[in-house]
Amino acid sequence: MTGKQRASLRAMANPLDTIIYIGKEGITDGTVKEVYDALEARELIKGCVQQGAPLTAKEALTELCEKTGAEPIQFIGRRFVMYRPSRENPRIVIE
């Protein structure tokens, strides 16, 4: 993925609501399934690492991307954004 494509996705992610929260248990199997399903439905999602979590946003983003086959887009503070095109119905076109 090029820097220009990543910048375009960052711009698209800016107004999105955070839908994934990583809590004190860290990343569980349920979290991975939830992220996988959200990526399939939305393609671009925003997550947040809560205060008591054992991971940083970068660590959570890296681990979730490995487990779901997604692309890391950005992480700032405790928030992160990831992207994976939908396997059945891709909607976001990046050039």
trRosetta pair geometry for C-beta under 8 A, 3 or more apart (Angstrom, degrees):
i j d omega theta_ij theta_ji phi_ij phi_ji
1 5 5.0 -119 -170 84 86 130
1 6 5.7 102 136 -57 115 91
1 71 5.6 75 -21 -157 151 149
1 94 7.8 5 -139 120 101 151
2 5 4.7 99 56 6 79 101
2 6 7.0 -142 97 -4 43 88
3 6 5.5 -55 -146 38 33 113
3 7 6.2 37 154 -22 66 105
4 7 5.7 -51 -147 34 30 113
4 8 6.5 34 152 -21 62 104
5 8 5.6 -53 -152 33 32 114
5 9 6.5 29 152 -15 65 105
5 94 4.6 74 -148 166 102 127
5 95 7.2 -166 -96 68 90 37
6 9 5.8 -56 -150 39 32 109
6 10 6.3 38 150 -23 66 104
6 73 5.9 169 -152 -146 83 72
6 74 7.5 120 174 -49 104 92
7 10 5.5 -49 -147 32 33 115
7 11 6.6 36 153 -20 63 102
8 11 5.8 -54 -155 33 31 112
8 12 6.7 29 148 -16 63 105
8 94 5.9 151 85 -133 136 96
8 95 7.7 93 -32 39 173 75
9 12 5.5 -52 -148 37 37 113
9 13 6.2 35 153 -21 68 108
9 44 6.2 -164 -160 -117 96 129
9 73 5.0 -114 112 -130 125 133
9 81 7.3 163 137 137 101 129
9 83 5.3 -57 -157 -54 147 152
9 92 7.6 69 -109 166 91 144
9 94 6.5 -20 -56 -96 99 135
10 13 5.7 -59 -146 37 31 110
10 14 6.9 55 152 -48 61 89
10 73 5.9 174 -73 162 74 112
10 74 5.5 56 -106 -14 110 139
10 81 6.8 136 -112 70 63 156
11 14 5.9 -28 -159 -7 34 118
12 16 7.6 40 136 -34 66 113
12 44 5.9 13 111 131 120 173
12 92 7.1 95 168 -133 171 128
13 16 5.1 -52 -159 15 54 125
13 44 5.6 -129 -83 165 91 120
13 46 5.8 134 -172 -68 104 105
13 73 6.4 135 -20 109 155 153
13 74 7.6 178 70 37 150 111
13 81 4.4 40 -172 -137 164 145
16 19 7.9 -66 162 -14 106 101
16 44 6.8 -144 -63 118 157 100
16 45 7.3 -162 160 -142 150 33
16 46 4.7 153 101 -7 118 124
16 81 7.8 115 54 -118 137 110
17 46 7.0 -172 106 57 26 123
18 21 7.1 76 144 -69 113 81
18 46 4.8 -89 -102 111 58 104
18 47 6.3 99 -157 -130 90 18
18 48 4.8 19 -164 -21 146 114
18 79 6.7 -102 -97 -127 123 107
19 38 5.9 166 108 -139 133 143
19 42 7.9 118 29 9 158 162
19 45 5.8 -81 50 -157 115 105
19 46 6.7 100 14 62 76 69
19 47 7.2 -58 64 -88 58 63
20 31 7.4 91 -162 -162 105 89
20 34 6.7 146 -115 118 95 113
20 35 5.7 44 -112 -92 146 88
20 38 6.5 -143 -59 35 108 167
20 45 6.1 68 -10 149 117 125
20 46 7.4 -174 30 102 89 38
20 47 3.5 -35 77 -108 108 102
20 48 7.2 159 89 22 62 59
21 47 6.9 -172 -71 -161 27 79
21 48 5.5 -15 -111 67 69 91
21 49 8.0 141 -162 -104 54 20
21 50 5.9 47 -178 -44 100 107
22 26 6.6 3 -177 -154 104 32
22 27 6.3 -30 -131 -71 115 72
22 31 6.7 62 -107 -146 76 148
22 47 6.7 57 -20 164 96 119
22 48 7.2 -156 23 98 77 44
22 49 4.6 -23 63 -114 115 67
22 50 6.4 -155 84 8 55 80
22 53 5.0 65 119 -126 93 151
22 55 6.3 -49 143 57 145 121
22 60 5.0 -111 -29 -131 169 145
23 26 7.8 -79 79 -25 50 21
23 50 5.0 11 -110 31 56 138
23 52 7.1 13 -175 73 66 95
23 53 5.9 -160 173 -84 15 94
24 50 7.2 -62 -42 83 63 122
24 52 4.4 -16 -86 112 100 112
24 53 6.0 -125 -87 -90 34 47
24 54 7.2 76 -161 -23 50 83
25 28 5.5 0 128 -45 124 116
26 53 6.4 121 -91 -162 54 86
26 54 5.0 -36 -74 46 109 108
26 55 5.7 102 -132 -19 90 112
26 60 8.0 -155 -160 -100 70 95
27 31 5.0 -127 -150 82 60 143
27 32 6.5 72 173 -54 101 87
27 55 7.1 27 -20 -17 97 156
27 60 6.4 157 -56 -135 116 80
27 63 5.5 -173 17 115 165 135
27 64 6.5 -149 -124 -69 141 84
27 67 7.7 165 158 10 138 155
28 31 4.8 107 49 1 68 100
28 32 7.3 -128 99 -3 41 86
29 32 5.7 -53 -151 35 35 112
29 33 6.4 34 151 -18 67 105
30 33 5.7 -54 -147 37 32 110
30 34 6.2 34 153 -20 65 107
31 34 5.6 -55 -148 37 30 113
31 35 6.3 29 154 -17 65 106
31 64 7.7 -87 136 -102 105 107
32 35 5.8 -55 -148 38 30 110
32 36 6.2 33 153 -22 64 107
32 64 7.0 -168 -111 -128 71 73
32 67 4.9 -74 -134 134 123 141
32 68 6.6 -170 -163 -61 81 96
33 36 5.6 -53 -146 35 31 114
33 37 6.3 28 156 -16 65 107
34 37 6.0 -56 -147 39 28 108
34 38 6.2 27 154 -19 63 110
35 38 5.7 -56 -144 38 30 111
35 39 6.2 31 156 -20 65 106
35 45 7.1 -170 -146 78 73 154
35 47 7.5 -12 -108 -73 109 140
35 64 5.4 -104 178 -160 171 118
35 67 7.9 78 74 88 134 110
35 68 5.5 -104 114 -62 111 152
35 70 7.8 -95 154 -14 112 145
35 82 7.7 23 -169 66 115 143
36 39 5.9 -56 -150 35 27 110
36 40 6.5 28 152 -20 62 106
36 68 4.9 -160 -88 -125 78 108
37 40 5.6 -54 -149 34 32 113
37 41 6.3 22 155 -12 66 110
38 41 5.9 -61 -145 43 30 106
38 42 5.7 -21 172 24 69 115
38 45 4.9 61 135 -89 120 153
39 42 6.8 -74 -121 58 21 77
39 43 6.4 57 -170 -112 60 23
39 45 6.1 -93 -79 -4 65 124
39 68 6.0 123 9 164 155 137
39 70 5.8 -117 -119 -86 152 124
39 82 7.1 -50 -95 109 117 106
39 83 7.8 133 -139 -163 102 24
39 84 4.5 28 -180 50 130 113
39 86 7.6 175 141 -87 66 65
40 86 5.5 88 -159 -129 49 85
40 87 6.7 -34 -125 20 94 90
40 88 7.3 41 -168 21 100 103
41 86 7.5 106 -55 -102 8 121
42 45 5.5 98 83 -69 130 89
43 83 6.3 19 157 -153 75 76
43 84 6.5 -136 -147 74 58 48
43 85 5.9 10 -134 -120 113 35
43 86 5.4 -76 -74 -33 98 87
43 90 7.0 89 -95 -139 138 64
43 91 6.2 -153 -7 49 145 91
43 92 4.9 -171 114 9 151 120
44 73 7.6 33 -142 -30 94 157
44 81 7.0 4 -174 -174 87 101
44 82 7.7 -179 -145 91 48 41
44 83 5.0 -7 -101 -104 75 89
44 92 6.1 79 -25 -50 114 162
45 81 7.2 175 90 -148 40 60
45 82 6.0 -12 60 60 84 82
45 83 8.0 167 19 -83 62 45
46 79 6.4 -4 -176 -172 100 107
46 80 7.3 163 -155 86 57 40
46 81 5.2 -25 -101 -98 72 79
47 60 7.1 -132 114 129 134 128
47 61 7.6 171 60 -86 123 78
47 64 7.5 82 16 13 166 173
47 79 7.0 159 86 -155 45 59
47 80 5.2 -16 63 62 93 88
47 81 7.7 172 20 -83 72 32
47 82 7.2 8 3 7 114 105
48 57 7.8 -42 -145 -106 39 108
48 78 5.6 47 -163 126 78 98
48 79 5.2 -26 -99 -100 77 70
48 80 7.7 172 -83 20 32 71
49 53 4.7 -118 -177 58 90 153
49 55 5.9 -119 -135 88 136 88
49 56 6.7 144 73 -178 171 23
49 57 4.9 -143 4 -80 126 67
49 60 5.2 179 -79 -7 118 153
49 78 4.6 -126 58 -165 83 89
49 79 7.9 -147 14 -71 73 27
49 80 7.5 50 -22 -5 97 109
50 53 5.0 117 60 -30 71 106
50 78 7.5 96 -77 177 13 139
51 78 8.0 -35 -73 -111 48 159
53 60 7.4 3 150 -66 145 133
55 59 4.3 -137 -162 89 97 120
55 60 4.5 117 123 -57 137 88
55 63 7.4 -80 -136 13 151 138
56 59 4.7 95 50 8 77 102
56 60 7.0 -145 90 -4 39 88
57 60 5.8 -56 -144 40 31 111
57 61 6.0 33 156 -21 66 109
57 75 4.2 161 126 -167 115 122
57 76 7.5 -52 103 51 163 23
57 77 6.7 77 -14 102 151 38
57 78 5.2 172 -58 -151 117 30
57 79 6.3 7 -128 53 145 17
57 80 4.7 168 -179 -47 101 107
58 61 5.8 -55 -144 37 27 112
58 62 6.3 27 157 -19 63 108
58 75 5.2 -175 -78 73 63 160
58 80 7.6 162 -78 -91 33 129
59 62 5.9 -56 -146 37 28 110
59 63 6.2 23 159 -14 64 110
60 63 6.0 -59 -145 40 27 107
60 64 6.1 22 160 -14 65 112
60 80 6.5 -175 86 11 104 150
61 64 6.1 -59 -141 41 25 106
61 65 6.1 25 160 -20 63 111
61 72 5.0 82 157 -123 115 114
61 75 5.1 -123 -21 -64 153 127
61 80 4.1 -144 -76 -165 117 154
61 82 6.3 176 -148 -65 87 110
62 65 6.0 -59 -147 36 25 110
62 66 6.5 26 155 -19 62 107
62 72 6.8 -13 -83 -66 53 143
63 66 5.8 -55 -151 34 30 112
63 67 6.4 17 157 -10 65 112
64 67 5.9 -63 -144 43 31 105
64 68 5.9 -3 168 7 69 117
64 70 6.9 -15 127 43 86 127
64 82 6.5 -119 106 -43 119 165
65 68 6.5 -71 -131 52 23 89
65 69 7.6 -85 180 95 55 4
65 70 4.7 -104 -126 72 70 83
65 71 6.7 53 -142 -128 121 6
65 72 5.0 -63 -62 -51 155 86
65 82 5.9 -156 -82 -132 92 130
68 82 7.7 82 73 143 133 147
68 84 6.5 -126 132 -26 104 157
69 84 6.1 90 101 -127 78 139
70 82 4.4 54 138 166 140 117
70 83 6.2 151 -170 74 97 30
70 84 3.9 -91 -109 -46 78 112
71 82 6.6 158 76 -163 47 71
71 83 4.9 -25 60 68 100 87
71 84 6.5 153 7 -76 75 63
72 75 7.3 -35 -172 -28 113 99
72 80 7.4 -51 -147 -174 92 114
72 81 8.0 103 -170 84 55 58
72 82 5.8 -43 -109 -107 44 85
73 80 7.9 134 56 175 79 71
73 81 4.2 -55 69 102 120 100
73 82 6.0 -175 4 -101 93 26
73 83 5.3 77 -52 -9 119 106
74 80 6.9 -169 98 -147 49 57
74 81 5.1 22 49 40 80 108
75 79 6.8 176 -151 95 60 48
75 80 4.0 -15 -102 -102 89 90
75 81 7.5 -163 -73 19 50 64
76 79 5.6 -9 63 64 77 95
76 80 7.9 162 20 -84 53 47
83 92 7.5 -92 -153 84 116 153
85 90 4.5 2 -174 -115 106 115
85 92 6.9 -136 -108 60 78 92
86 89 5.0 -28 114 66 142 57
86 90 4.9 -174 53 -81 84 50
86 91 6.7 42 14 0 129 82
90 93 7.6 94 141 -75 107 67
